[in-house]
Amino acid sequence: MNNVAPTVAAGDNQIMHVGETVAFNGHFTDPGIKGTHAIAWDFGDGNIVKNDLNPTHIYAVYGTYNVTLTVTDSDGAVATDAMTVKVFKLPTLSVSNISLSEGDDGNTSVVFTASLSEPSLRTVTANYSTTDGTATSGKDYTISNGTITFAPGETSQTIIIPIIGDRIDEDDETFLIKLRDVTNAAIANTRASATIIDNDLPPTLFIADKIITEEDSTTATITYTVNLNTASAKPIRLI
């Protein structure tokens, strides 16, 4: 049986991210002849691959691409099938700086927000860890590490770090959260800072009265003791 065109199937439509490898799975049958066949894939972005029924391709720009598979048999009969590839931007992951009041009893937490620039088609994960700035782990905050996970479609996750409050006047202090080992997303910034704002009042300084008996021919020295009503982390000078 001659001059019967092949039957061609380009495969199912696909959705991908920019930079991901698209695997095409074409099929054809040809009842007409048993000769050779010319195969051509047009990926819709200006690239064409010939004589490979199951090629791969990487799209550099997001958009919707109309892809065609054309098979020509040695009898000259031509058959074509089409499918689409929707290519989405790869989301970018970022984490935001934050500041909060320290509190007095250790019941306060820093809540970092990690965000994706847009929903992902894939599960996005990232590992995080804290590191000291001017704040010290174990004294000012609780050292932490872990993993955040964005299910497909999610764009926001939180990272909660407990703060160790006290009642000592001190400078505002900072520590960092760092992101690493990100999967299925680009990373906009690898770290963010938390500023712990001290909410304690400066200590009160007081000096007790002294009584001394005056002598007529000697010099007397009065020693005053200067006290604070509470400890301070800042240097204190009396001028």
Legacy VTK file of the C-alpha trace (Angstrom):
# vtk DataFile Version 3.0
C-alpha trace
ASCII
DATASET POLYDATA
POINTS 239 float
0.000 0.000 0.000
1.644 3.229 -1.181
1.031 6.958 -0.785
-0.551 6.663 2.670
0.643 9.395 5.016
2.074 8.453 8.410
0.042 8.898 11.570
1.894 11.249 13.915
1.509 12.074 17.628
3.587 14.889 19.127
2.659 14.011 22.711
0.927 15.821 25.536
1.110 19.548 26.207
3.708 20.474 28.823
4.371 23.213 31.363
7.912 24.067 32.453
10.091 26.785 33.946
12.656 28.776 32.023
15.901 26.816 31.976
14.336 23.412 32.579
14.857 20.601 30.080
11.758 19.658 28.094
11.688 16.040 26.917
9.581 15.452 23.786
8.090 12.035 23.113
6.911 11.699 19.544
5.343 8.658 17.901
4.332 7.743 14.396
3.096 4.795 12.402
3.159 4.404 8.640
1.127 1.636 7.040
2.122 2.742 3.563
5.771 1.799 3.263
8.630 0.368 5.249
11.189 2.853 3.970
12.996 5.678 5.719
11.304 8.668 7.321
12.407 12.270 7.747
11.585 13.616 11.202
11.549 17.304 12.132
10.636 19.018 15.390
9.938 22.762 15.327
10.148 23.987 18.919
8.406 27.275 18.151
11.304 29.481 19.269
13.289 29.387 16.045
14.998 26.080 16.779
14.430 22.960 14.682
15.782 19.470 15.291
15.757 16.809 12.594
15.891 13.019 12.625
15.363 12.659 16.365
11.968 11.406 17.448
12.520 12.061 21.171
14.687 15.172 21.517
15.129 17.517 24.469
15.098 21.300 24.456
15.619 24.191 26.890
13.616 27.417 26.506
15.462 30.572 27.501
12.436 32.902 27.494
9.063 32.426 29.146
5.943 32.244 26.994
3.687 29.768 25.179
5.308 27.860 22.329
3.514 25.985 19.564
5.562 22.886 18.819
5.102 20.741 15.708
6.337 17.288 14.793
6.501 16.577 11.070
7.189 13.148 9.596
7.766 12.645 5.868
8.002 9.139 4.466
10.148 8.132 1.535
7.046 8.104 -0.618
6.708 11.849 -0.021
3.653 11.670 2.218
3.720 14.194 5.057
1.984 14.197 8.439
2.136 16.786 11.211
0.941 16.987 14.792
1.186 19.882 17.236
1.366 20.450 20.966
2.128 23.425 23.221
4.774 24.108 25.830
3.975 26.811 28.371
7.180 28.160 29.891
6.950 30.152 33.119
9.482 32.398 34.808
11.631 30.732 37.430
10.555 32.367 40.710
13.099 34.178 42.853
13.335 33.625 46.596
13.977 36.471 49.012
13.877 37.034 52.761
13.112 40.384 54.405
14.842 42.317 57.186
12.850 42.829 60.363
13.055 44.670 63.672
11.150 44.136 66.907
11.114 45.107 70.563
13.134 42.777 72.770
10.635 42.232 75.567
11.522 41.283 79.136
10.592 37.643 79.623
11.774 35.716 76.574
8.311 35.335 75.066
9.035 37.321 71.896
9.944 35.832 68.510
11.344 37.225 65.291
9.186 36.202 62.336
11.140 36.374 59.092
9.096 36.263 55.881
10.539 34.325 52.947
8.784 35.093 49.654
8.700 33.846 46.081
8.330 36.439 43.349
5.588 34.311 41.789
4.031 30.879 42.242
6.191 27.916 41.280
5.203 24.857 39.285
7.463 22.779 41.487
8.057 22.391 45.211
10.637 24.977 46.307
12.890 24.295 49.289
15.664 26.209 51.028
17.753 25.554 54.114
18.274 28.340 56.640
20.502 29.015 59.636
21.117 31.892 62.033
24.439 33.580 62.704
25.532 36.225 65.193
25.862 39.877 64.364
26.110 42.097 67.422
23.577 39.799 69.110
24.855 36.549 70.622
23.063 33.228 70.268
22.095 31.707 73.606
22.135 35.147 75.229
20.019 37.342 72.956
18.275 34.827 70.686
17.968 31.078 70.153
20.233 29.624 67.476
18.107 27.969 64.792
18.362 26.069 61.521
15.947 24.168 59.343
14.207 23.967 55.982
11.375 25.989 54.474
9.149 24.386 51.845
6.844 26.072 49.332
4.259 23.755 47.815
3.402 24.516 44.163
1.381 27.742 44.130
2.557 29.022 47.528
4.506 32.276 47.660
5.142 32.946 51.364
6.635 31.064 54.310
7.726 32.211 57.764
10.805 31.436 59.843
10.314 31.928 63.593
13.311 32.588 65.845
12.770 32.957 69.641
14.236 36.048 71.310
15.710 35.898 74.820
14.405 38.984 76.611
15.949 40.645 79.661
15.589 43.736 81.838
19.051 45.214 81.194
19.564 48.481 79.356
21.734 47.745 76.315
22.304 48.748 72.718
20.064 47.499 69.947
21.523 44.273 68.542
21.319 42.311 65.309
21.660 38.765 64.045
21.350 37.253 60.572
19.339 34.538 58.874
21.042 32.895 55.891
19.460 30.895 53.056
21.275 28.193 51.092
20.705 25.018 49.038
17.702 26.465 47.199
15.859 24.134 44.816
13.542 25.129 41.937
14.009 28.865 42.422
16.597 31.540 41.870
17.693 33.453 44.948
17.384 37.228 45.197
19.193 37.656 48.516
20.904 35.051 50.659
20.531 36.767 54.022
18.421 39.135 56.093
18.959 40.824 59.442
16.861 41.001 62.574
17.291 44.057 64.793
16.404 43.517 68.444
15.356 46.908 69.813
16.109 47.297 73.506
13.067 48.376 75.503
14.660 48.760 78.946
15.072 52.108 80.695
18.527 53.297 81.719
19.328 52.525 85.356
18.860 55.171 88.033
21.994 56.465 89.758
21.868 57.422 93.433
24.314 58.508 96.130
23.592 58.229 99.858
24.121 61.212 102.170
27.243 61.236 104.315
27.821 62.847 107.724
31.325 63.695 108.915
32.564 65.555 111.978
34.665 68.560 111.160
38.076 68.811 112.792
39.874 72.121 113.275
43.357 71.217 112.140
43.071 68.148 109.937
41.883 67.424 106.452
39.049 64.926 106.168
38.065 62.822 103.184
34.517 61.899 102.393
33.965 58.732 100.327
30.686 58.454 98.506
29.368 55.184 97.081
27.590 55.542 93.761
24.946 52.907 93.100
22.699 51.859 90.225
19.261 50.480 90.856
19.847 47.812 88.178
22.685 46.528 86.036
23.423 48.018 82.627
25.174 46.607 79.562
26.351 50.096 78.625
29.362 51.884 80.132
28.317 54.575 82.612
30.465 57.587 83.466
29.920 60.149 86.210
31.353 63.522 85.234
LINES 1 240
239 0 1 2 3 4 5 6 7 8 9 10 11 12 13 14 15 16 17 18 19 20 21 22 23 24 25 26 27 28 29 30 31 32 33 34 35 36 37 38 39 40 41 42 43 44 45 46 47 48 49 50 51 52 53 54 55 56 57 58 59 60 61 62 63 64 65 66 67 68 69 70 71 72 73 74 75 76 77 78 79 80 81 82 83 84 85 86 87 88 89 90 91 92 93 94 95 96 97 98 99 100 101 102 103 104 105 106 107 108 109 110 111 112 113 114 115 116 117 118 119 120 121 122 123 124 125 126 127 128 129 130 131 132 133 134 135 136 137 138 139 140 141 142 143 144 145 146 147 148 149 150 151 152 153 154 155 156 157 158 159 160 161 162 163 164 165 166 167 168 169 170 171 172 173 174 175 176 177 178 179 180 181 182 183 184 185 186 187 188 189 190 191 192 193 194 195 196 197 198 199 200 201 202 203 204 205 206 207 208 209 210 211 212 213 214 215 216 217 218 219 220 221 222 223 224 225 226 227 228 229 230 231 232 233 234 235 236 237 238
